[in-house]
Amino acid sequence: MVLDKVFERFARFSPVTVMLRGILEYVFPASRLDELFRKHAVRQHEDELLFSTVVNTLALAVNGVRTSVNAAYLACREDFTVSVTALYDKLQGVESQVAQALVRESSTRLAPIIKELRAELPPLLPGYCVKILDGNHLTGTDHRLTETRTLNSSPLPGQALVVLDPQLRLVLDVVPCEDAHAQERSLLPEVLPSFGAGDLVIADRNFCCTRFVFGLRDREAAFLIRQHATTLSGKRLWGKRKRVGRCESGVVYEQKMEIRNPNEPNPQKQVMCLRRITIQLDEPTRDGEKVIYLITTVPSEAADAITLANLYIRRWDIERAFQEIEQALRSEVNTLCYPKAALLAFCIALTTYNMLSTIKAAMRSAHRDPSLLFELSGYYLAEEISATYWGMTIAIESANWTRQFANLTVTEFAKCLLALAANADPNRFQKRKRGPKKPPLPRTGGLREKHVATKRLLDQRKSLTNSKC
């Protein structure tokens, strides 16, 4: 009875935190995390330190509940029978396929929930399942490793290719790579199985290469990719380009094009016919480019060139997702210098992003406001969770969460989320829009002036204001 009252208070005053804890228990109860590790790990093995304990501890640092991995370890000390050194050793040995499986499992479990909530966005292009592909390089870490302490260069722990479903706002897949200097195109064979018949892949020119686009065609997936100047084999344009109108960014032209794959053994499959869309930009890109070229296999009867040009702009959805993950979560823990540990933290951040997307979907459905999916701030949601989560963990034991949420059906769990989301006030978590940035002012002061007292500057401002009065 007391426990019910405690749960009700958290559900009333911080329903967002309760939703996240419920989603975490529904998607990743400890038993499922350990089973996932046993299924995908090759070199590592279970010992005294279970994978579920490692993930739950690291998640406290990634989600901002604790300031570091060591602080998270100290807070959960009773859950460990090993030292903090053993925890770090375990982290730096987690294989990339295990971290990848975390992200895949989260999207597989949460996609039916969002559909049950009827909170998915309308299809971006009817008849296709749009997926956005992009890469993310992890930022530099502290110079903690012996080999990096004498270097001026910043140590980079790795990179990853990420696949986003913009309709569900879920990260579907990730391909972690420990070599930060590896070319993104070298990872494309690993991400290719993520696409299939009925998919439309949107990607930047880094992914425009002969092997990849022909691989998409062989998997019966369509694509809309910005053309790279040198990585397509046997390019040939047919006829003159025709002006078809304007899109959001400029004037749109269309032209037929073919490319050839010299490595294809079947002569009938060596040539692919494409549509090349040219956008004459109203304003140049940040690189100074005034024209961009897109290539696509989407037939003209399915979408005209203007529709596809506007659709390509949605590629920035994944950039916004990366920005939200970086700002709202500690996706890149700068003290995790070993690549495997850093990539595991990044993948945990991706799974948390999926959980936050599910919370937004529940609030959108409960309050019947379609704009909430875009207006709700991941930063404010994460801030509320980090402020309340640990106290809730102390008040309600994990076994009670498992009994409450772990074995629910999709329909039952969706109803629970709706009931909790109805208690959440959307105004608390809406984005705060700011005006246009002002141009920077020229700096004053000599080279020898290293410091300045802020109070004296304010006093000077006050005296100037009083003199004008």
JOCOR-V521100 format. One record per backbone hydrogen bond with DSSP energy under -1.0 kcal/mol. NH is the residue of the N-H (numbers start at 1). CO is the residue of the C=O. E is the energy in kcal/mol with one decimal. If there is no record, write none. Layout:
# JOCOR-V521100
NH|CO|E, NH|CO|E
This chain:
# JOCOR-V521100
5|1|-1.7, 6|2|-2.2, 7|3|-2.7, 8|4|-2.3, 9|5|-1.8, 10|6|-2.0, 11|7|-2.8, 12|8|-1.6, 13|9|-2.8, 14|10|-2.6, 18|14|-1.6, 19|15|-2.6, 20|16|-2.3, 21|17|-2.3, 22|18|-2.6, 23|19|-2.9, 24|20|-2.7, 25|21|-1.9, 26|22|-2.3, 27|23|-2.9, 28|24|-2.6, 33|29|-2.0, 34|30|-2.3, 35|31|-1.9, 36|32|-2.6, 37|33|-2.0, 38|34|-2.2, 39|35|-1.8, 40|36|-1.8, 41|37|-2.7, 54|50|-1.6, 55|51|-2.6, 56|52|-2.4, 57|53|-1.9, 58|54|-2.5, 59|55|-2.5, 62|58|-2.3, 63|59|-2.7, 65|60|-1.4, 66|60|-2.3, 72|68|-2.0, 73|69|-2.4, 74|70|-2.3, 75|71|-1.9, 76|72|-1.6, 77|74|-1.1, 79|76|-2.4, 80|77|-1.6, 87|83|-1.4, 88|84|-2.3, 89|85|-2.4, 90|86|-2.2, 91|87|-2.4, 92|88|-2.4, 93|90|-1.2, 94|91|-1.2, 98|95|-1.0, 99|95|-1.6, 100|96|-2.5, 101|97|-1.7, 102|98|-1.3, 103|99|-1.2, 104|100|-2.1, 105|101|-2.5, 106|102|-2.0, 107|103|-2.1, 108|104|-2.2, 109|105|-2.1, 110|106|-2.0, 111|107|-2.1, 114|110|-2.2, 115|111|-2.0, 116|112|-2.2, 117|113|-2.1, 119|114|-2.0, 121|167|-2.4, 128|125|-2.1, 129|198|-2.7, 131|200|-2.9, 132|164|-2.8, 133|202|-2.7, 134|162|-2.0, 136|160|-2.7, 138|158|-1.9, 141|155|-2.3, 142|334|-3.0, 144|142|-1.8, 148|145|-1.5, 151|148|-1.3, 159|177|-2.6, 160|136|-1.7, 161|175|-1.7, 162|134|-3.2, 163|173|-2.5, 164|132|-2.7, 165|170|-3.1, 169|165|-1.9, 170|165|-1.3, 172|163|-2.3, 173|163|-1.2, 175|161|-2.6, 177|159|-2.7, 182|179|-1.3, 186|183|-1.7, 187|184|-1.8, 190|187|-1.1, 191|187|-1.1, 192|188|-1.8, 194|191|-1.9, 195|192|-1.9, 198|220|-1.1, 199|196|-1.9, 200|129|-2.2, 201|222|-2.3, 202|131|-2.7, 203|224|-1.5, 207|204|-1.7, 208|205|-1.8, 209|207|-1.3, 210|231|-1.6, 213|209|-2.2, 214|210|-2.1, 215|211|-1.5, 216|212|-2.3, 217|213|-2.0, 218|214|-2.3, 219|215|-1.2, 220|217|-1.8, 221|216|-2.7, 222|199|-2.6, 224|201|-3.1, 225|295|-2.3, 226|203|-1.6, 227|293|-3.0, 236|258|-1.8, 238|256|-2.4, 242|254|-2.8, 244|252|-2.5, 245|252|-1.1, 247|250|-2.9, 251|280|-1.9, 252|245|-3.3, 253|278|-2.8, 254|242|-2.1, 255|276|-1.9, 257|274|-2.0, 258|236|-2.5, 259|272|-2.1, 260|233|-2.5, 261|270|-2.9, 264|261|-1.5, 269|266|-1.7, 270|267|-1.0, 272|259|-2.5, 274|257|-3.9, 275|296|-2.2, 276|255|-3.4, 277|294|-3.1, 278|253|-2.2, 279|292|-2.6, 280|251|-3.0, 281|279|-1.0, 281|290|-2.3, 282|249|-2.9, 285|289|-2.3, 288|285|-2.1, 292|279|-1.7, 294|277|-3.0, 295|225|-3.0, 296|275|-1.8, 297|223|-1.4, 302|299|-1.3, 303|299|-1.5, 308|304|-1.9, 309|305|-2.3, 310|306|-2.3, 311|307|-2.1, 312|308|-2.0, 314|311|-1.4, 315|312|-2.1, 316|313|-1.9, 317|314|-2.3, 318|315|-1.2, 320|316|-2.3, 321|317|-1.8, 322|318|-2.2, 323|319|-2.3, 324|320|-2.5, 325|321|-2.5, 326|322|-2.2, 327|323|-2.6, 328|324|-2.8, 329|325|-1.1, 330|62|-3.4, 331|329|-1.4, 336|333|-2.0, 337|335|-1.2, 342|338|-2.3, 343|339|-2.7, 344|340|-1.9, 345|341|-2.1, 346|342|-2.0, 347|343|-2.3, 348|344|-2.2, 349|345|-2.0, 350|346|-1.9, 351|347|-2.1, 352|348|-2.1, 353|349|-2.3, 354|350|-1.9, 355|351|-1.8, 356|352|-2.7, 357|353|-2.3, 358|354|-1.6, 359|355|-2.1, 360|356|-2.4, 361|357|-2.1, 362|358|-2.3, 363|359|-2.4, 364|360|-2.6, 365|361|-2.2, 366|362|-2.9, 367|363|-2.3, 369|364|-1.6, 372|369|-1.6, 374|371|-1.3, 375|371|-2.3, 376|372|-2.2, 377|429|-3.7, 381|377|-2.0, 382|378|-2.5, 383|379|-2.3, 384|380|-2.2, 385|381|-2.1, 386|382|-2.7, 387|383|-1.7, 388|384|-1.2, 389|385|-2.9, 392|388|-2.0, 393|389|-2.1, 394|390|-1.9, 395|391|-2.0, 396|392|-2.4, 401|397|-1.0, 402|398|-2.2, 403|399|-2.1, 404|400|-1.7, 405|401|-2.5, 406|402|-1.5, 408|405|-1.5, 413|409|-2.7, 414|410|-2.3, 415|411|-1.9, 416|412|-1.8, 417|413|-2.2, 418|414|-2.2, 419|415|-2.3, 420|416|-2.1, 421|417|-3.0, 422|418|-1.7, 423|420|-1.3, 428|425|-1.5, 429|426|-1.4, 431|375|-2.8, 450|448|-1.2, 457|453|-1.5, 458|454|-2.3, 459|455|-2.6, 460|456|-2.3, 461|457|-2.2, 462|458|-2.4, 463|459|-2.4, 464|460|-2.1, 465|461|-2.2, 466|462|-2.4, 467|463|-2.1, 468|464|-1.6, 469|465|-1.4
